[in-house]
Structure formats: structure tokens, C-alpha cells
Amino acid sequence: MVKQRLQSAVENSTLKSVSEEFIRGFERSTLGKTWIQVLEITRASRLYRWLTTEPESTTIVIDLRKTHTFGPVLAVLDAATPQVTRFWETSRLAAVARAIENAFSGSKAVRLMAKIFEPPEPPANGDQRE
């Protein structure tokens, strides 16, 4: 019952109708049409298809730390992470971010938004939607 009332409130909300109008306006704009073309070109590219194909059942796992290409990059990142973390923890920007988080963390609006954007539960029977 509560779920139905919440769904009804979302369906009839002004924010949803404004959002839908904004999306329709964006899709009709030159920027929107250009963006859609860029997405179509990207999705049609061989690199995109290669990166997004499902792996075969006989997938080989490669430790990138042992490769000549990514190994040095990962070693630098591993070495720099403690210093960057220490710098972040003592920075003024981190203090401001924590203050903002503390101010909004107890907000009802934030909890509601978290519920709205929470991903759905996976199907019980293990089927995946495509």
C-alpha cells in the first residue's frame, strides 16, 4: 500500500513532468541531436563493441601488474595513493565535503532520493534482463 502510494505520488509529481519536458526539449535541440549521433557512432565502433562484449566462458585472467604497459602505471598509483590520501584527509576541501555530508545525511529529502535511486533487487530465478 505504501509502495503504491509512493509510486502514485512519483507518477503525478511536478518534478517528474518537468523532468520529462526537459528531456523532450533536449532531444529536440541541436545539442541533443548531436549527442545522440555521438552515442550512435560510439556504440557502432569496434572498440566499444570489443570493450562491451560478454566474455567467453574460457576467459583468461591477466595480472596487469605484471605487464610492461600497465605495471609501471599501477606501481606509481600504488606509491602515490598513501600520500594523496593523507593530503586529502588534512585538506580544507575534505573538511568542507564532510561538513556538507553531515548537513545533508540526516535529511528526509536525501533519504528519499537514496530510496528512489536504489537499484532494484535482482530477479529471484537468476534470469537477467537484456
MIBA-315766 format. One record per residue: x, y, z of N, C-alpha, C in turn; residue number from 1. Coordinates in pm, 1 decimal. Example, Ala and Ser with C-alpha at 12.3 -4.5 7.8 and 13.67 -1.06 7.14 Angstrom:
BEGIN
+----------+----------+----------+----------+----------+----------+----------+----------+----------+-----+
|     n_xx |     n_yy |     n_zz |    ca_xx |    ca_yy |    ca_zz |     c_xx |     c_yy |     c_zz |   n |
+----------+----------+----------+----------+----------+----------+----------+----------+----------+-----+
|   1319.0 |   -569.0 |    780.0 |   1230.0 |   -450.0 |    780.0 |   1320.0 |   -330.0 |    780.0 |   1 |
|   1285.0 |   -225.0 |    708.0 |   1367.0 |   -106.0 |    714.0 |   1290.0 |      3.0 |    787.0 |   2 |
+----------+----------+----------+----------+----------+----------+----------+----------+----------+-----+
! end
This chain:
BEGIN
+----------+----------+----------+----------+----------+----------+----------+----------+----------+-----+
|     n_xx |     n_yy |     n_zz |    ca_xx |    ca_yy |    ca_zz |     c_xx |     c_yy |     c_zz |   n |
+----------+----------+----------+----------+----------+----------+----------+----------+----------+-----+
|     80.8 |   -117.8 |      0.0 |      0.0 |      0.0 |      0.0 |     86.0 |    125.5 |      0.0 |   1 |
|    189.4 |    127.4 |     84.6 |    279.0 |    242.3 |     89.5 |    355.3 |    254.2 |    -42.1 |   2 |
|    396.6 |    140.9 |    -94.0 |    469.5 |    141.6 |   -220.8 |    381.3 |    195.7 |   -333.5 |   3 |
|    255.5 |    156.4 |   -335.8 |    163.0 |    205.1 |   -438.1 |    140.7 |    354.7 |   -425.0 |   4 |
|    127.5 |    402.9 |   -301.3 |    108.0 |    545.9 |   -279.6 |    230.7 |    623.6 |   -323.7 |   5 |
|    348.7 |    570.5 |   -295.0 |    471.9 |    636.5 |   -335.5 |    483.4 |    638.1 |   -487.6 |   6 |
|    452.0 |    525.8 |   -551.8 |    456.2 |    521.5 |   -697.6 |    357.0 |    619.0 |   -758.4 |   7 |
|    238.9 |    627.8 |   -701.0 |    138.2 |    721.6 |   -749.2 |    185.4 |    865.3 |   -732.3 |   8 |
|    247.5 |    894.3 |   -618.7 |    298.6 |   1029.1 |   -594.3 |    408.5 |   1064.4 |   -693.7 |   9 |
|    495.6 |    968.5 |   -723.7 |    602.6 |    993.0 |   -819.8 |    544.4 |   1015.2 |   -959.0 |  10 |
|    448.3 |    931.7 |   -998.7 |    387.7 |    943.6 |  -1132.0 |    317.7 |   1077.9 |  -1150.8 |  11 |
|    257.2 |   1130.7 |  -1046.4 |    181.3 |   1254.6 |  -1056.6 |    260.6 |   1378.0 |  -1013.1 |  12 |
|    389.7 |   1363.0 |   -988.5 |    467.3 |   1474.3 |   -935.1 |    501.4 |   1576.4 |  -1043.2 |  13 |
|    513.9 |   1699.7 |   -999.3 |    552.7 |   1808.9 |  -1088.3 |    696.4 |   1789.7 |  -1134.2 |  14 |
|    782.1 |   1743.0 |  -1044.0 |    922.3 |   1721.7 |  -1078.6 |    936.0 |   1623.0 |  -1193.6 |  15 |
|    855.8 |   1516.7 |  -1191.7 |    863.0 |   1417.8 |  -1299.9 |    819.3 |   1479.4 |  -1431.9 |  16 |
|    710.7 |   1557.0 |  -1430.2 |    664.0 |   1617.1 |  -1555.4 |    763.2 |   1720.6 |  -1607.2 |  17 |
|    823.7 |   1798.7 |  -1517.3 |    925.6 |   1895.5 |  -1559.8 |   1046.0 |   1822.1 |  -1616.5 |  18 |
|   1084.1 |   1713.6 |  -1551.5 |   1197.7 |   1634.3 |  -1599.0 |   1170.3 |   1577.7 |  -1737.9 |  19 |
|   1050.8 |   1525.2 |  -1758.3 |   1016.1 |   1469.2 |  -1889.2 |   1014.6 |   1577.7 |  -1996.3 |  20 |
|    963.9 |   1696.6 |  -1962.0 |    964.3 |   1808.5 |  -2057.2 |   1106.9 |   1848.9 |  -2091.5 |  21 |
|   1192.7 |   1852.8 |  -1990.8 |   1333.2 |   1887.4 |  -2014.4 |   1397.9 |   1786.0 |  -2108.1 |  22 |
|   1371.9 |   1659.2 |  -2086.0 |   1429.9 |   1553.7 |  -2170.0 |   1379.1 |   1566.6 |  -2313.4 |  23 |
|   1248.8 |   1588.3 |  -2328.7 |   1193.5 |   1604.7 |  -2464.3 |   1253.9 |   1726.8 |  -2533.4 |  24 |
|   1269.0 |   1836.9 |  -2460.6 |   1330.2 |   1956.6 |  -2517.3 |   1474.0 |   1933.3 |  -2556.0 |  25 |
|   1547.6 |   1861.1 |  -2471.0 |   1687.6 |   1830.1 |  -2501.0 |   1698.3 |   1742.1 |  -2624.9 |  26 |
|   1611.7 |   1643.2 |  -2635.8 |   1615.7 |   1553.3 |  -2751.2 |   1586.8 |   1627.0 |  -2881.5 |  27 |
|   1504.8 |   1733.3 |  -2876.3 |   1472.7 |   1810.3 |  -2996.7 |   1578.7 |   1916.2 |  -3027.2 |  28 |
|   1665.4 |   1948.1 |  -2931.7 |   1764.9 |   2052.9 |  -2952.3 |   1879.8 |   2003.0 |  -3039.8 |  29 |
|   1955.8 |   2097.0 |  -3094.0 |   2072.1 |   2062.7 |  -3175.5 |   2174.6 |   1988.0 |  -3092.1 |  30 |
|   2195.8 |   2034.1 |  -2968.9 |   2290.2 |   1966.1 |  -2880.5 |   2245.6 |   1822.7 |  -2854.6 |  31 |
|   2116.6 |   1804.2 |  -2830.2 |   2064.9 |   1670.2 |  -2805.7 |   2080.6 |   1579.5 |  -2925.7 |  32 |
|   2049.4 |   1632.6 |  -3043.2 |   2063.8 |   1552.2 |  -3166.0 |   2209.8 |   1517.3 |  -3190.4 |  33 |
|   2299.7 |   1613.4 |  -3164.3 |   2442.8 |   1586.5 |  -3180.2 |   2487.9 |   1480.4 |  -3081.4 |  34 |
|   2442.2 |   1492.0 |  -2957.1 |   2478.0 |   1394.7 |  -2854.1 |   2431.1 |   1254.8 |  -2893.5 |  35 |
|   2309.4 |   1244.7 |  -2944.6 |   2256.0 |   1114.2 |  -2986.5 |   2340.0 |   1056.8 |  -3099.8 |  36 |
|   2382.6 |   1141.4 |  -3195.3 |   2467.5 |   1093.7 |  -3304.9 |   2601.9 |   1044.9 |  -3252.2 |  37 |
|   2659.8 |   1118.8 |  -3157.1 |   2787.7 |   1076.5 |  -3098.8 |   2770.7 |    941.2 |  -3029.8 |  38 |
|   2661.9 |    924.1 |  -2956.0 |   2637.1 |    794.8 |  -2890.1 |   2620.8 |    682.3 |  -2991.6 |  39 |
|   2547.8 |    707.9 |  -3100.2 |   2528.2 |    604.4 |  -3201.9 |   2660.2 |    567.4 |  -3267.7 |  40 |
|   2742.5 |    667.1 |  -3299.3 |   2872.8 |    640.2 |  -3360.4 |   2960.4 |    562.0 |  -3263.6 |  41 |
|   2958.3 |    602.0 |  -3136.4 |   3039.7 |    532.8 |  -3036.4 |   2996.4 |    387.8 |  -3022.2 |  42 |
|   2866.5 |    366.2 |  -3012.6 |   2815.7 |    229.7 |  -2994.7 |   2839.5 |    143.0 |  -3117.2 |  43 |
|   2853.6 |    204.4 |  -3233.8 |   2879.1 |    128.1 |  -3355.7 |   3028.1 |     99.2 |  -3374.7 |  44 |
|   3113.8 |    162.1 |  -3293.5 |   3257.8 |    145.0 |  -3312.8 |   3303.4 |      5.9 |  -3269.3 |  45 |
|   3409.4 |    -39.5 |  -3332.1 |   3463.2 |   -171.0 |  -3298.5 |   3519.7 |   -172.9 |  -3157.2 |  46 |
|   3581.4 |    -62.2 |  -3115.8 |   3639.4 |    -56.9 |  -2981.4 |   3530.4 |    -70.6 |  -2874.9 |  47 |
|   3419.5 |      2.1 |  -2892.7 |   3308.8 |     -7.0 |  -2797.5 |   3253.2 |   -148.9 |  -2792.1 |  48 |
|   3232.2 |   -210.2 |  -2907.9 |   3179.6 |   -346.9 |  -2911.1 |   3277.9 |   -443.9 |  -2845.8 |  49 |
|   3408.1 |   -421.4 |  -2869.4 |   3508.6 |   -509.5 |  -2810.5 |   3509.0 |   -496.0 |  -2658.8 |  50 |
|   3498.2 |   -372.1 |  -2609.2 |   3501.7 |   -348.9 |  -2465.4 |   3375.6 |   -396.6 |  -2394.8 |  51 |
|   3263.8 |   -402.0 |  -2465.8 |   3137.3 |   -434.3 |  -2400.2 |   3085.9 |   -575.2 |  -2430.3 |  52 |
|   3159.3 |   -653.8 |  -2505.8 |   3112.6 |   -789.8 |  -2532.8 |   3125.0 |   -875.4 |  -2407.8 |  53 |
|   3037.1 |   -969.8 |  -2396.1 |   3040.5 |  -1062.7 |  -2283.7 |   3161.0 |  -1154.6 |  -2299.9 |  54 |
|   3232.4 |  -1181.0 |  -2192.7 |   3348.3 |  -1270.1 |  -2203.0 |   3304.5 |  -1413.9 |  -2229.2 |  55 |
|   3391.3 |  -1486.4 |  -2294.7 |   3362.6 |  -1627.3 |  -2319.0 |   3380.1 |  -1703.6 |  -2188.2 |  56 |
|   3326.1 |  -1821.6 |  -2183.9 |   3333.4 |  -1899.8 |  -2060.5 |   3477.3 |  -1940.7 |  -2028.0 |  57 |
|   3563.4 |  -1942.6 |  -2126.1 |   3702.8 |  -1978.4 |  -2103.5 |   3788.1 |  -1851.6 |  -2096.8 |  58 |
|   3749.9 |  -1759.8 |  -2013.2 |   3819.9 |  -1632.5 |  -2001.6 |   3953.6 |  -1651.5 |  -1932.8 |  59 |
|   4053.5 |  -1584.6 |  -1984.7 |   4187.4 |  -1588.2 |  -1927.8 |   4206.5 |  -1459.3 |  -1848.3 |  60 |
|   4251.4 |  -1470.7 |  -1724.3 |   4273.7 |  -1354.8 |  -1639.6 |   4420.8 |  -1317.8 |  -1646.2 |  61 |
|   4446.8 |  -1189.3 |  -1673.7 |   4584.2 |  -1141.0 |  -1682.9 |   4608.6 |  -1043.1 |  -1569.2 |  62 |
|   4714.6 |  -1063.6 |  -1493.1 |   4751.4 |   -971.3 |  -1386.6 |   4819.9 |   -850.6 |  -1449.9 |  63 |
|   4750.4 |   -737.7 |  -1453.9 |   4804.3 |   -619.1 |  -1520.8 |   4928.4 |   -564.6 |  -1452.0 |  64 |
|   4948.9 |   -598.1 |  -1325.6 |   5068.8 |   -550.6 |  -1254.7 |   5196.3 |   -612.2 |  -1313.3 |  65 |
|   5181.3 |   -724.1 |  -1380.6 |   5298.3 |   -791.7 |  -1437.0 |   5322.4 |   -756.1 |  -1583.4 |  66 |
|   5239.1 |   -671.4 |  -1641.1 |   5257.3 |   -633.6 |  -1781.2 |   5350.4 |   -513.9 |  -1791.9 |  67 |
|   5413.4 |   -499.3 |  -1907.3 |   5505.1 |   -387.6 |  -1929.7 |   5429.9 |   -256.6 |  -1950.9 |  68 |
|   5307.3 |   -262.7 |  -1997.8 |   5231.2 |   -141.1 |  -2027.7 |   5167.9 |    -81.7 |  -1903.1 |  69 |
|   5093.8 |   -161.7 |  -1828.0 |   5020.0 |   -109.5 |  -1713.3 |   5093.0 |   -127.1 |  -1581.1 |  70 |
|   5188.3 |   -215.2 |  -1574.0 |   5260.2 |   -239.8 |  -1449.4 |   5321.8 |   -114.3 |  -1389.6 |  71 |
|   5399.7 |    -37.3 |  -1467.3 |   5459.5 |     84.4 |  -1411.7 |   5355.1 |    188.3 |  -1368.6 |  72 |
|   5248.9 |    200.5 |  -1445.0 |   5143.8 |    296.5 |  -1410.2 |   5079.5 |    257.1 |  -1277.8 |  73 |
|   5049.6 |    129.7 |  -1261.3 |   4988.3 |     82.1 |  -1137.5 |   5085.4 |     95.0 |  -1019.7 |  74 |
|   5214.4 |     75.9 |  -1044.2 |   5313.2 |     91.5 |   -937.9 |   5318.9 |    236.7 |   -890.0 |  75 |
|   5312.8 |    331.3 |   -984.0 |   5311.4 |    473.2 |   -946.5 |   5185.2 |    504.8 |   -867.1 |  76 |
|   5070.9 |    454.3 |   -912.1 |   4946.3 |    478.5 |   -839.8 |   4951.1 |    419.0 |   -699.1 |  77 |
|   5006.7 |    298.7 |   -686.8 |   5019.2 |    235.9 |   -555.1 |   5109.4 |    317.7 |   -463.3 |  78 |
|   5216.1 |    373.0 |   -519.4 |   5309.0 |    452.3 |   -438.6 |   5248.7 |    587.1 |   -399.7 |  79 |
|   5169.6 |    646.1 |   -487.9 |   5115.0 |    779.8 |   -463.0 |   4989.7 |    778.7 |   -376.7 |  80 |
|   4918.7 |    668.6 |   -373.0 |   4790.1 |    664.2 |   -302.1 |   4800.8 |    702.8 |   -154.2 |  81 |
|   4896.7 |    651.6 |    -76.6 |   4902.6 |    691.5 |     65.2 |   4925.1 |    842.2 |     83.8 |  82 |
|   5011.1 |    902.6 |      1.2 |   5037.7 |   1046.0 |     13.7 |   4914.8 |   1128.1 |    -24.4 |  83 |
|   4848.7 |   1088.3 |   -132.8 |   4729.0 |   1161.0 |   -176.7 |   4619.3 |   1146.6 |    -71.8 |  84 |
|   4605.0 |   1027.9 |    -14.2 |   4504.4 |   1005.8 |     89.7 |   4534.0 |   1092.1 |    211.0 |  85 |
|   4659.2 |   1096.7 |    254.3 |   4697.8 |   1178.3 |    368.6 |   4672.6 |   1326.7 |    340.1 |  86 |
|   4706.2 |   1371.5 |    219.9 |   4682.7 |   1510.8 |    180.5 |   4533.8 |   1541.8 |    181.0 |  87 |
|   4452.6 |   1450.6 |    126.4 |   4307.7 |   1472.4 |    120.2 |   4247.8 |   1482.3 |    260.3 |  88 |
|   4289.0 |   1392.6 |    349.2 |   4231.9 |   1390.3 |    483.7 |   4259.0 |   1518.5 |    560.7 |  89 |
|   4368.3 |   1587.2 |    530.5 |   4402.1 |   1711.2 |    601.7 |   4366.1 |   1836.3 |    523.1 |  90 |
|   4307.6 |   1819.9 |    405.1 |   4279.0 |   1936.5 |    321.7 |   4151.9 |   2007.8 |    365.7 |  91 |
|   4143.7 |   2135.0 |    332.5 |   4024.5 |   2215.3 |    362.5 |   3905.7 |   2165.7 |    279.3 |  92 |
|   3931.7 |   2124.3 |    154.6 |   3825.0 |   2074.7 |     68.5 |   3758.0 |   1951.6 |    129.9 |  93 |
|   3835.7 |   1862.2 |    188.3 |   3778.8 |   1743.8 |    253.3 |   3693.5 |   1784.6 |    373.0 |  94 |
|   3738.8 |   1885.7 |    449.1 |   3661.2 |   1933.1 |    563.3 |   3527.5 |   1991.0 |    517.5 |  95 |
|   3529.1 |   2066.8 |    408.3 |   3405.2 |   2122.7 |    353.7 |   3313.5 |   2009.8 |    306.2 |  96 |
|   3369.3 |   1910.0 |    237.5 |   3289.3 |   1796.6 |    188.7 |   3227.2 |   1721.2 |    305.2 |  97 |
|   3302.8 |   1700.6 |    413.5 |   3247.2 |   1632.2 |    530.8 |   3136.0 |   1714.0 |    594.9 |  98 |
|   3153.8 |   1846.8 |    600.4 |   3050.7 |   1932.9 |    658.2 |   2922.3 |   1926.4 |    575.9 |  99 |
|   2936.1 |   1927.3 |    444.1 |   2818.9 |   1916.9 |    357.2 |   2752.6 |   1781.6 |    375.4 | 100 |
|   2832.3 |   1676.2 |    382.1 |   2777.4 |   1541.7 |    402.3 |   2702.2 |   1533.2 |    534.8 | 101 |
|   2759.6 |   1588.9 |    639.7 |   2693.8 |   1585.4 |    770.6 |   2564.8 |   1665.9 |    769.1 | 102 |
|   2563.5 |   1776.2 |    696.7 |   2444.3 |   1860.2 |    691.7 |   2330.2 |   1790.4 |    619.5 | 103 |
|   2362.4 |   1716.1 |    515.4 |   2258.0 |   1654.6 |    434.3 |   2229.4 |   1509.4 |    469.1 | 104 |
|   2316.1 |   1443.7 |    544.8 |   2299.9 |   1299.9 |    567.1 |   2172.3 |   1265.7 |    642.5 | 105 |
|   2126.1 |   1353.1 |    732.1 |   2004.8 |   1324.2 |    807.4 |   1878.5 |   1376.5 |    741.9 | 106 |
|   1891.8 |   1437.1 |    627.4 |   1778.3 |   1499.9 |    560.3 |   1680.0 |   1395.6 |    507.4 | 107 |
|   1551.2 |   1423.1 |    523.9 |   1448.3 |   1333.3 |    470.3 |   1454.3 |   1330.0 |    317.9 | 108 |
|   1482.4 |   1445.1 |    257.9 |   1489.1 |   1451.0 |    111.3 |   1601.5 |   1362.5 |     58.6 | 109 |
|   1715.4 |   1363.3 |    126.2 |   1828.7 |   1281.0 |     82.7 |   1795.5 |   1133.4 |     98.1 | 110 |
|   1730.6 |   1096.5 |    209.3 |   1692.3 |    955.7 |    227.1 |   1592.4 |    912.6 |    121.0 | 111 |
|   1498.3 |   1002.0 |     86.2 |   1401.2 |    970.1 |    -17.9 |   1469.9 |    953.5 |   -152.8 | 112 |
|   1563.8 |   1044.0 |   -185.1 |   1637.2 |   1033.3 |   -311.7 |   1718.9 |    903.4 |   -314.9 | 113 |
|   1776.8 |    866.2 |   -202.3 |   1852.7 |    740.8 |   -196.7 |   1762.1 |    621.7 |   -224.4 | 114 |
|   1641.7 |    625.4 |   -170.3 |   1546.4 |    517.2 |   -196.4 |   1505.5 |    513.8 |   -343.3 | 115 |
|   1484.0 |    632.4 |   -402.2 |   1441.5 |    639.3 |   -541.4 |   1549.1 |    584.1 |   -634.3 | 116 |
|   1674.7 |    618.5 |   -606.5 |   1783.9 |    577.5 |   -694.8 |   1846.0 |    444.9 |   -656.5 | 117 |
|   1792.4 |    379.3 |   -555.8 |   1842.3 |    249.2 |   -516.0 |   1811.8 |    148.4 |   -625.7 | 118 |
|   1909.8 |     68.6 |   -666.9 |   1882.9 |    -26.4 |   -775.5 |   1783.6 |   -133.4 |   -730.5 | 119 |
|   1708.1 |   -187.8 |   -824.6 |   1610.2 |   -291.5 |   -789.0 |   1679.6 |   -420.6 |   -747.9 | 120 |
|   1606.5 |   -500.7 |   -676.5 |   1657.5 |   -630.8 |   -635.5 |   1674.9 |   -718.8 |   -759.5 | 121 |
|   1777.2 |   -804.4 |   -763.5 |   1792.4 |   -893.6 |   -878.3 |   1679.3 |   -995.2 |   -880.8 | 122 |
|   1648.7 |  -1045.7 |  -1000.1 |   1541.6 |  -1145.6 |  -1010.8 |   1572.0 |  -1268.6 |   -926.8 | 123 |
|   1469.1 |  -1325.9 |   -868.9 |   1486.3 |  -1440.8 |   -780.5 |   1530.9 |  -1566.2 |   -856.0 | 124 |
|   1487.5 |  -1578.1 |   -981.7 |   1517.7 |  -1701.0 |  -1055.6 |   1651.4 |  -1694.3 |  -1128.5 | 125 |
|   1728.7 |  -1586.4 |  -1111.8 |   1859.8 |  -1576.3 |  -1173.9 |   1858.6 |  -1530.6 |  -1318.0 | 126 |
|   1740.1 |  -1506.6 |  -1375.0 |   1733.8 |  -1457.3 |  -1512.4 |   1783.9 |  -1313.7 |  -1517.5 | 127 |
|   1847.7 |  -1278.8 |  -1628.8 |   1895.5 |  -1142.0 |  -1646.6 |   1816.7 |  -1078.7 |  -1758.4 | 128 |
|   1776.7 |   -951.1 |  -1735.7 |   1708.5 |   -878.5 |  -1841.7 |   1811.3 |   -823.2 |  -1937.9 | 129 |
|   1775.1 |   -815.3 |  -2062.8 |   1867.3 |   -760.2 |  -2162.1 |   1814.4 |   -630.2 |  -2215.0 | 130 |
+----------+----------+----------+----------+----------+----------+----------+----------+----------+-----+
! end
